[in-house]
Amino acid sequence: MDKTLEKIESLNIALVCSSALLGWATGIVHAPSLVLGGAVMQVNFWLLKKIVRAMLAPGAGRTNRRKRVAVWLMAKGALLLLLLSALFVRYPVRAGSFAIGASLLLLACVIVSLPGLNRTSHA
C-alpha cells in the first residue's frame, strides 16, 4: 500500500510540474495558481496519509490513537481553511488554474489504479 501511495505522490508532482510548464509556455493557465493548487492537494494527501497511519498504528492504546487522530484531523482542517482563505483573499490566485492543479491528484489516483500499472515483476 505504501508503494501505491508513493506512486500517487510522485505522479502528482510530475503532473503538476509538467502541466505548469505547459501552461506557462502556452499561456493557457496561470502557472503559479496551478502549482499552488497541486501543492495544497499534495499536503492534504500527506496529512490524510498520516491520519490513516495513526488510526491503524499497532501497539498504541485506543485512547492514545484517538488523540493522535484527533490532533491530525484538527491540524489538517485548520491548515486547509487558513491556507485557502488566505490565498483567495490576500493573493491573486486564479480559481480556474488552482482547480486544475488541485484536480491533478485525482488524475494521479486514477492513473495509478489502472490495471497493469500496480503489478510488481517477479523476475
The 8 nearest C-alpha neighbors of each residue, nearest first, counted from 0:
[[1, 3, 2, 4, 5, 6, 117, 7],
 [2, 0, 4, 3, 5, 6, 48, 7],
 [3, 1, 5, 0, 4, 6, 7, 117],
 [2, 4, 6, 0, 1, 5, 7, 117],
 [5, 3, 7, 1, 6, 2, 8, 0],
 [4, 6, 2, 8, 3, 7, 1, 9],
 [7, 5, 3, 9, 4, 8, 10, 2],
 [8, 6, 4, 10, 5, 107, 9, 108],
 [9, 7, 5, 11, 6, 10, 4, 12],
 [8, 10, 12, 6, 11, 7, 5, 13],
 [11, 9, 13, 7, 12, 8, 107, 6],
 [10, 12, 14, 8, 9, 107, 104, 13],
 [13, 11, 9, 15, 10, 14, 16, 8],
 [12, 14, 10, 16, 11, 15, 17, 9],
 [15, 13, 11, 17, 12, 16, 18, 10],
 [14, 16, 12, 18, 13, 17, 37, 19],
 [17, 15, 19, 13, 18, 14, 12, 20],
 [16, 18, 20, 14, 19, 15, 13, 21],
 [19, 17, 21, 15, 20, 16, 22, 14],
 [18, 20, 30, 22, 16, 17, 21, 23],
 [21, 19, 23, 17, 22, 18, 24, 16],
 [20, 22, 18, 24, 19, 23, 17, 25],
 [23, 21, 28, 19, 27, 25, 26, 20],
 [22, 24, 20, 26, 30, 21, 25, 19],
 [25, 23, 21, 22, 26, 20, 27, 19],
 [24, 26, 22, 27, 23, 21, 28, 20],
 [25, 27, 23, 22, 28, 24, 29, 21],
 [26, 28, 22, 25, 29, 23, 24, 21],
 [29, 27, 22, 96, 26, 30, 23, 33],
 [28, 30, 32, 96, 31, 33, 23, 93],
 [29, 31, 19, 33, 23, 32, 28, 22],
 [32, 30, 34, 33, 29, 35, 19, 92],
 [33, 31, 97, 35, 92, 30, 34, 96],
 [32, 34, 100, 97, 96, 30, 36, 35],
 [35, 33, 37, 31, 36, 32, 100, 38],
 [34, 36, 32, 38, 33, 37, 31, 39],
 [37, 35, 101, 97, 100, 33, 39, 34],
 [36, 38, 100, 101, 34, 40, 35, 39],
 [37, 39, 41, 35, 40, 36, 34, 42],
 [40, 38, 36, 42, 41, 37, 35, 43],
 [39, 41, 43, 37, 38, 42, 101, 44],
 [42, 40, 38, 44, 43, 39, 37, 45],
 [43, 41, 45, 39, 44, 40, 46, 38],
 [44, 42, 40, 46, 41, 45, 39, 47],
 [43, 45, 47, 41, 42, 46, 40, 48],
 [46, 44, 42, 48, 47, 43, 41, 49],
 [47, 45, 49, 43, 48, 44, 42, 50],
 [46, 48, 50, 44, 49, 45, 43, 51],
 [47, 49, 45, 51, 46, 50, 44, 52],
 [50, 48, 46, 52, 47, 51, 53, 45],
 [51, 49, 47, 53, 48, 52, 68, 71],
 [50, 52, 54, 48, 53, 49, 55, 47],
 [51, 53, 49, 55, 54, 50, 56, 48],
 [52, 54, 50, 56, 51, 55, 68, 49],
 [55, 53, 51, 52, 56, 64, 68, 50],
 [54, 56, 52, 53, 51, 57, 64, 50],
 [57, 55, 53, 54, 52, 59, 58, 64],
 [58, 56, 59, 55, 60, 54, 53, 64],
 [59, 57, 60, 56, 61, 64, 55, 63],
 [60, 58, 57, 64, 63, 61, 56, 62],
 [61, 59, 63, 62, 64, 58, 57, 65],
 [60, 62, 64, 63, 65, 59, 66, 58],
 [63, 61, 65, 64, 60, 66, 59, 67],
 [62, 64, 66, 60, 65, 61, 59, 67],
 [65, 63, 61, 67, 62, 66, 60, 59],
 [64, 66, 68, 62, 67, 63, 69, 61],
 [67, 65, 69, 63, 64, 68, 70, 62],
 [68, 66, 70, 64, 69, 65, 71, 63],
 [67, 69, 65, 71, 70, 66, 50, 53],
 [68, 70, 66, 72, 67, 71, 65, 73],
 [69, 71, 67, 73, 68, 72, 74, 66],
 [70, 72, 74, 68, 73, 69, 50, 75],
 [73, 71, 75, 69, 74, 70, 68, 76],
 [74, 72, 76, 70, 75, 71, 77, 69],
 [73, 75, 71, 77, 72, 76, 78, 70],
 [76, 74, 72, 78, 73, 77, 71, 79],
 [75, 77, 73, 79, 78, 74, 80, 72],
 [78, 76, 74, 80, 79, 75, 73, 81],
 [79, 77, 75, 81, 76, 80, 82, 74],
 [78, 80, 82, 76, 81, 77, 83, 75],
 [81, 79, 77, 83, 82, 78, 84, 76],
 [82, 80, 78, 84, 79, 83, 85, 77],
 [81, 83, 79, 85, 80, 84, 78, 86],
 [82, 84, 86, 80, 85, 81, 79, 87],
 [83, 85, 81, 86, 87, 82, 88, 80],
 [86, 84, 82, 88, 83, 89, 87, 81],
 [87, 85, 83, 90, 84, 89, 88, 82],
 [86, 88, 84, 85, 89, 92, 90, 83],
 [89, 87, 85, 86, 84, 90, 91, 83],
 [88, 90, 85, 86, 87, 91, 84, 92],
 [89, 91, 86, 92, 87, 88, 85, 93],
 [92, 90, 93, 87, 89, 86, 88, 32],
 [93, 91, 32, 90, 87, 94, 86, 97],
 [94, 92, 96, 95, 32, 97, 91, 29],
 [93, 95, 97, 96, 98, 92, 32, 87],
 [96, 94, 98, 97, 93, 99, 28, 33],
 [95, 97, 33, 99, 98, 32, 94, 28],
 [96, 98, 36, 33, 32, 94, 100, 95],
 [99, 97, 101, 95, 96, 100, 94, 102],
 [98, 100, 96, 102, 101, 97, 33, 95],
 [101, 99, 33, 37, 36, 97, 98, 103],
 [100, 102, 36, 37, 98, 99, 103, 40],
 [103, 101, 99, 104, 105, 100, 98, 106],
 [102, 104, 106, 105, 100, 101, 107, 11],
 [105, 103, 107, 106, 102, 11, 108, 101],
 [104, 106, 108, 103, 107, 102, 109, 101],
 [105, 107, 103, 109, 104, 108, 110, 102],
 [106, 108, 104, 110, 105, 11, 109, 7],
 [109, 107, 105, 111, 106, 110, 7, 112],
 [108, 110, 106, 112, 107, 111, 105, 113],
 [111, 109, 107, 113, 112, 108, 106, 116],
 [110, 112, 108, 109, 113, 107, 116, 7],
 [111, 113, 109, 110, 108, 114, 117, 116],
 [114, 112, 110, 111, 116, 115, 109, 117],
 [115, 113, 116, 112, 117, 118, 111, 110],
 [114, 116, 117, 118, 113, 112, 111, 119],
 [117, 115, 114, 118, 113, 111, 112, 110],
 [118, 116, 115, 119, 111, 112, 114, 3],
 [119, 117, 116, 115, 120, 114, 121, 3],
 [118, 120, 121, 117, 116, 115, 122, 2],
 [119, 121, 122, 118, 117, 115, 116, 2],
 [122, 120, 119, 118, 117, 115, 116, 2],
 [121, 120, 119, 118, 117, 115, 116, 2]]
